[in-house]
């Protein structure tokens, strides 16, 4: 239930942020997929996917997630939600089309 609430809040944040993004010029994209991976292998795949998409600056692993930045002002994160068998991808940056392309690269690389 807690993870459902987190996903719902994240989705709400995206909806609320849409008008703000138009004002400040930043895009935020999310996607999620099902996964049967355990937590550590999931985080390993996440790190490989981020590195494969050239997100290597300030690469950080937390208990459930991996985050990194890349040139141009783009930040991405991959969260592994093992109890729900899901992985959540998030990216933000100044240009929506580029952020969307980077998100696709990360998802395909996972």
C-alpha positions as CSV (number, residue, x, y, z in Angstrom):
1,X,0.0,0.0,0.0
2,X,2.8,2.4,0.9
3,X,4.4,1.9,-2.6
4,X,1.0,2.5,-4.3
5,X,0.7,5.8,-2.4
6,X,4.3,6.7,-3.5
7,X,3.5,6.0,-7.1
8,X,0.2,7.9,-6.9
9,X,1.9,10.9,-5.3
10,X,4.6,10.8,-8.0
11,X,2.0,10.7,-10.7
12,X,0.2,13.6,-9.1
13,X,3.5,15.5,-8.9
14,X,4.0,15.0,-12.6
15,X,0.5,16.4,-13.3
16,X,1.0,19.3,-11.0
17,X,4.5,20.0,-12.3
18,X,3.3,20.2,-15.9
19,X,2.3,23.9,-15.8
20,X,5.4,24.7,-13.7
21,X,7.6,23.0,-16.3
22,X,6.2,25.2,-18.9
23,X,7.2,28.2,-16.8
24,X,10.7,27.1,-15.7
25,X,11.6,25.1,-18.8
26,X,12.2,21.7,-17.3
27,X,10.7,18.4,-18.3
28,X,10.0,15.5,-16.0
29,X,9.2,12.0,-17.3
30,X,8.4,8.7,-15.6
31,X,7.8,5.2,-16.6
32,X,7.5,1.9,-14.8
33,X,7.8,-1.8,-15.7
34,X,7.3,-5.1,-14.1
35,X,10.4,-7.0,-13.0
36,X,11.2,-10.3,-11.3
37,X,14.7,-9.2,-10.3
38,X,15.7,-9.2,-6.7
39,X,16.8,-5.9,-5.2
40,X,20.6,-6.1,-5.8
41,X,20.5,-7.4,-9.3
42,X,17.8,-4.8,-10.1
43,X,20.1,-2.0,-8.8
44,X,23.0,-3.5,-10.9
45,X,20.8,-3.4,-14.0
46,X,19.8,0.1,-13.1
47,X,23.4,1.3,-12.8
48,X,24.3,-0.4,-16.1
49,X,21.4,1.2,-17.9
50,X,22.3,4.6,-16.5
51,X,25.9,4.3,-17.5
52,X,24.9,3.0,-20.9
53,X,22.9,6.2,-21.5
54,X,26.0,8.2,-20.3
55,X,24.5,9.1,-16.9
56,X,27.8,8.9,-15.0
57,X,28.2,12.1,-13.0
58,X,27.5,11.8,-9.3
59,X,26.3,8.3,-9.7
60,X,24.7,7.4,-6.3
61,X,23.3,4.1,-5.0
62,X,20.8,4.2,-2.2
63,X,18.9,1.4,-0.5
64,X,16.4,1.0,-3.4
65,X,17.6,3.3,-6.1
66,X,20.4,4.5,-8.4
67,X,20.7,8.1,-9.5
68,X,23.0,10.0,-11.8
69,X,23.5,13.1,-13.9
70,X,24.8,13.8,-17.3
71,X,25.9,16.8,-19.2
72,X,23.3,19.3,-20.3
73,X,21.5,19.4,-16.9
74,X,19.8,16.0,-17.1
75,X,19.2,13.9,-14.0
76,X,17.9,10.3,-14.0
77,X,16.9,7.7,-11.4
78,X,15.9,4.1,-11.3
79,X,14.0,2.8,-8.3
80,X,13.6,-0.9,-7.6
81,X,10.5,-1.9,-5.7
82,X,11.1,-5.5,-5.1
83,X,7.9,-6.2,-3.0
84,X,5.8,-4.9,-5.8
85,X,8.0,-6.5,-8.6
86,X,8.3,-3.2,-10.3
87,X,11.0,-0.8,-11.5
88,X,10.4,3.0,-11.8
89,X,12.4,5.2,-14.1
90,X,12.5,9.0,-13.7
91,X,14.3,11.7,-15.6
92,X,14.3,15.5,-15.7
93,X,16.1,18.0,-17.8
94,X,15.7,21.3,-19.7
95,X,14.4,19.8,-23.0
96,X,11.5,17.4,-23.1
97,X,12.4,15.7,-26.4
98,X,15.9,15.0,-25.2
99,X,14.8,13.9,-21.8
100,X,12.3,11.5,-23.4
101,X,15.0,10.1,-25.7
102,X,17.3,9.5,-22.7
103,X,14.5,7.8,-20.8
104,X,14.0,5.4,-23.7
105,X,17.7,4.6,-23.7
106,X,17.7,3.9,-20.0
107,X,14.6,1.7,-20.2
108,X,16.0,-0.2,-23.2
109,X,19.3,-0.6,-21.4
110,X,17.7,-2.1,-18.3
